Amino acid sequence: MNFSLYIAKRYLFTKSSNNTINIITFIATLGVIIGTMALFIVLSGFAGLKTFSLNFLKTSDPDFKITAVKGKTFEFNNQIKSKIEEVQGIAYYTKVVEERAFFDFKNKTHLAYIKGVEENYLKINNIDTAIVVGNWIDFNGLNNIVVGNGIANKLSMGINDYLEPLKIYVPKAGKGYVKSIKKDVNAIVTQPVGIFMLSEELDKKYAFISIDLAQELLSYSPNEISAIEFKVSDLNDRNDIIKRLKKSLGNTFKIQTREQMNAVFYKMLNTENLASYLIFTLILIIALFNVIGALIMMIFDKKTNLKTLYNLGATVKEIRKIFVLQGFLLTLFGLTVGLTLAITIIIAQQQFGFYKITQSLVFPVEFQFFNVIVVFFTILILGYIASLIASSRITKEILE
């Protein structure tokens, strides 16, 4: 067995005659264990929150969307239809009309967006799974509308109130300032049949109606639309599908993926994850000062033994290596125990949901092997650096 490794193991796993050193070593080990657990649990928590948040986007946004480069609308003609249908890998597509509108209900008002959709819209976005009151649009019904929870709260509005409809107003195009509601504004009355709840922003922003009703409100022609939304058969093929569509449709259309449509949100999630990692790494660095302290105390406690080893022919480098390995083994032990406990906690939270945000909502966590690798190498590298710092106290003058 390697000489330095053998001595390091003996020093680590054999109790010192000085009880103070035993306590300091225990505290240092405990610090590594707790630090490892904290870092892994926080990273797993952020991974769970990220997945939880992105599931909302998958519910509300398509895999990718086509809009016009110039203007708010474009004509959906047979030429565009044939070019889309020529591309393999597209599972479904749907036409939508979107515009800002003025909502009025019992003298309460709110500015939000109407989104006119076709009957196959739910094949692209599962917005119906977010409905908490009522049902999705009945396209055979009369002027149905599904609103966000934020809009409903703002207007103090429920569903199926047949005595008081929800009025929606949009200024007529090209009229400039609105001087007369009758002449310069288009208006429709709608019947709320459902309320959805996704996120605070989306709940205040959108209300869904049929595309025909939206086109009527905005004075659009039957083929005039705001965008085309797509769902692909396999997300791995999405970039290739977009390249083919761009080549086929030309530069008059803009294609955006779900990630590009929510670039700020994705950036925020990644920044929060990085910030949490750096903060807890800093806490770990502070905790690893205990390892440095424990090793330095061990060096002075074993000073007589070290002098004997030096006189027997051991070099300063070999003696330093003893404490580098001892610190590395201490860190590895704490890392192994901490990771084991942390992984057990994360899996238990996934299976049993011990910790809840609300009575019905379990705090989301996600076990990722990537986080295991990140924590493993972070702790080992920091532990190795701490051991190097402590072992540097061993000099030839001390040993002579």
N, C-alpha and C positions, 0 to 999 in steps of 0.2 A: 504493500500500500504506500502511496505517496507520503513522505515524511511530514510535510506541512499539513496535509489533509488529516492525517492520523492525529496529530497534536491538536488541531482545530476542533475535531470532533470530541476529543477528550475534554478540552476546556469548555465546550458548549454544553455537553450532556452530563458532566460531572459537577456536583455541587461544590462551590467554593467554601473554604473554611470561613471566609468573611461573609456573613449573612447579608450585609448591605449590598454587596455585589450581586448576590442571588436575587434580591428584591429588584434592583435596577435592571437586571437582565430580564426578569419576568415582566416588568413594566414596558421595557423596550419591545419584547415579543408581543405583548398585548396591544401595544400601539400599532404595530405592523398588522396584526389581525383585524383590529377595528378599522384602521385606515383602508385596508383592502376591501373589507365588507362595505364600507361607506362608498368608496369609489365605484365598485361594481353595482351596488344597489341603485345608486344615483344614475349611472349610465343606463341601466336596465329600465329604470323609471322613465327617463327621457326617451328611450327607444319606444317604450309602450305608449307614451303620450304622443310621440310623433306618428306612430301607426294609427292611433286613435283619431288624431286630427286629420290625417290624410284620408281616412275612411269617409269623413264628411265630404272631402273634395271629390272622392270617387262617386259619391252619391249625387253631388250637385253639378259636377263638371264632366264633360265627355273626355274620351281619350285624346282627341284633338278636334279643332274647329277651323272652319274656313270662313273668312270674312273678306269684304272688299278692301283693297288698298286705299281707294278714294271713295268718299261718300259713306253714308250709313247703310245703304241698301244696294242690291243688285238683282238682276232678273235671272231667275232659275229657269233655263230653257232646256230643250232636248239635247243640245250640244254638251252642256255641262253635265247633264244626267248621264249621257252615254260615256263621257270620259271618266266619271266616277265609277260607273258600273263595270268598266273595263279593267279596273285595278283589282287584283285578287288580294284577299286578306281582310277586306272590309266586311264586317259582320252585318252592321246596320248603319244607316244614316237617316237623319231627320232634318227638316227645315224648321227654322225658328224666326220669329220676329220679336225684336227687343227695343224698347224705347222708354224714356222717362215719362212719368205721368203724375197727375194730381188726383189724389184719392180724397173722397168726401163721404163721411158717414155721420149722420145726426149732428151736423155742424162741427164735427171734428175733422181736421185735415192732415194729410201727410204726403210727402213727396217720395215716390219709390219707382221701381221699374216694373212694367208689365212685360211678361214673356209669353208670346203666343207660340203654342206647341201643337204638333200633330199627334194623332192617336198612338203612333209607334214610339213616342218620346220615351216611354218607360223602358224600352229595349236598350236605350243608350244611357239613361240616368235613372237610378232607382229612387227617385224623389218620393215615391209613394210610401217607401219604408220609413220616411221621416214624418209622416202625417200623424199627429197626436190627437186630433179631433176631426171627426168627419171622414170624408172619402176624397179620392182623386176626382178629377174632372170627368163628368159624364158628357161625352161629346154629342150625345143625342139629346141632352138637356138644353135648357134655355139660358144662355149667358152665364154658365158656371164659372166660378173663380176659386182658386186655392191660394190663400195668402200666408205669408210668414207670420210666426208668432209675434214678432216685434211690431209688425203692422197692425195685427189684431189688438195688441195691448195699447198701442198708440191711439187707435180709434175706438177703444172700448167696444170691440165688435165680436160677436159670436158667429155661429153658422145657422143657416136655414131660417133667417129672420125675413119672412115673406112680407112683413108690413113695411120694412125699411130696407131698400136695396143699397148696395155700395155703388156710389157714382164715381166714374173715372173720366177725367178731362185731359185732353191733349190739345195744345195750340195747333191751328192749321198751318201747314207749311207755307212759307212765303208771305205771311201776313204781318210780320214785324211785331210791334207791340200790340198786346191784346187790348182792344178798346171796347169790344162788345162780346159777351159770352156766347150769345146766339150766333153772331156772324163769324167770329174769329176763333172759336173753340169747337172741337169735336167732342162729343160726350156719349157715353153708354152707361146703362145701369146693369149691374151684375148681381148675381146671387151667390154669396160665399157658401161653399159646400165642404171646405176642408181647411185646416190650419196645420202647417208643417213647422218643425223646429229642427234646425241644423246648427247654426252658430249665430251669435248675436248680430254679426254684420249681415249675413245672408237673410236672417229672419226679418230685418228691417228693410231689406233692399228689394226683394222679389215678390211678385204675385203672378200666378200662372192662369192663363186663359187659353181658349182654342185659337189656333192661328188665323182662322177665318174671322173671328171676332176682333182680333188685334189688327188685321188688315183693314177691316171696316172702320175701326176707331181712327187709324192713322191715314185713312184714305189711300191705301196702297192697292196696286193691281193684284190680281190673284197669284201672279208669279213673282211678285216683288217681296224679297225676304231680307233679313239682316245677316243671317249666318246659316251654315250647314254644320251640324254636329255629328261626330262619328264614333262608332265603337268598333274596335278591331278584333279579329278572331284570336290573335296572339300578340301581346304587348311587345314581345321580342322582335316582331316584324314591323312595328310601328314606324320606325325611322325610314325603313326601306319603302313603305307605303307612301309616306309623306314625300319622299324624293320623287317617286313616280308621279304623284299627283301634281307636284310643283312643275315638273317637266311638261306634263300634259296640259295644265290649266294656264301656265304662263305667269307673268309678273303682275297681272291685274288682281290677283288674289293673295291674301296673307293666310298662312297656316300656322296655328299655334297649338302646342301640346298642352296638356293639363298643367305640367310643371311651369311652362312659360306664361300661362295665364295667371298663375299664382306665384310668380317668381319671388315677390317680396315675402310671402308667407313661408316658402321653402327656405329662403335665406335666413329668416328669423329663427326657424326651427334649428337649422344647422349652427347658427351663431350661439343660440342658447346651449346647445349640446357641447360645443367647444368651450364656452365660458364655464360651464359646470365642471367639465373635465379639468380645466386649468386651475379653478378654485380649489377643487379637492386634491389636485396634485400638489398645490402649495401647502395645503394642510398636511399632506403626507410627508412633504419635505420637513416640515416642522416636527412631525412625529418621529421622523428618522434621526433627529438630533439625539433622541434617547438611545438609539443604536450606537451612535458615535460616543456618547457618554459612557455607555456600558462597556464598550471595547477599551476606551481609555482607562477606565477603572480596572478592567481586567489586566491591562498591560502593566499598570503599577503594582497590582496585586501579585502578578507572576514575575516581577522583576528579577527576583533571585533565580528562578527557574530559567529565565531567558538568558541570564548571564552564564549559567551552566551550559546551556545549549550553544551559546556563542563560543565559550572556551573549548567545547568539544568539537568545534569545526563548522557549526552552522553559520551561514552568512547573514548579514543584516537583511538582505533581500528575502531569504528563506524564512526568517523570523517574521518579517512584515507580512509575508504571504500567509502565515498561520492565522493572523488576525483578519486579513482580508477574507480568507475562507470561512473563518468563524462568523464574521458579520454576514457573509453571503449565505451561509447555512441557516443562520438565525432568521434572516429575511425570507429565505425560501420556505422555512418551516411556518413562519407567520403567514406568508402568502398562501401556502397550501391549505392551512386551517381556515383562514379568512375566506378564500374563494369557495371552499367546500360549504361553509356555513351560508355564505351569500347566495350561492346557486340553489341551495336547499330552500332558503327563504323565498327566492324569486319563483321557483317551481311551485312551492306551497301557495304563494299568492295567486299564481295562475290557476291552480286547481281548485282552491277553496275560497279565495277572495276574502282573506281576513280583514284587510284594510279597505275601507270604502270611502269614496268622496261624499256620496249621499247614501241613503238607505237602499237605494236600488242600483247605484252605479259603483261598481268595483274599480278601485284605482288601477289603471292599466299598466302592466309591466310586460316586458318582452325579453326572453332569454336569447341572446345572440352570441354565437361563438366568437365573432369579431371582438366583442367587448371583453371576453375572457382573455383573448390574445393581448388586447390593449392594456388591461390591468396587469396581466402577468409580466409583460416586458417593462411596464412603467415601474412597478415595484422592484423588480430585479435590478434594473439599471440604477434606480435611486439608492437601493440597498448596497449595491457594489460601490457606488461613489462614496456613500457614507463610510463604508469599510476602508476605502482607500484613504479618506481624510483621517480617520482614526489611526490607521497603521503608520501614517507618515510621522507620527510622534515618536516612533522607534528610530533612534539614531545610534551611531557607533559610540557616542559619548555616554549614553544611558547604559549600554551593555558592557562597557569596560569598568 
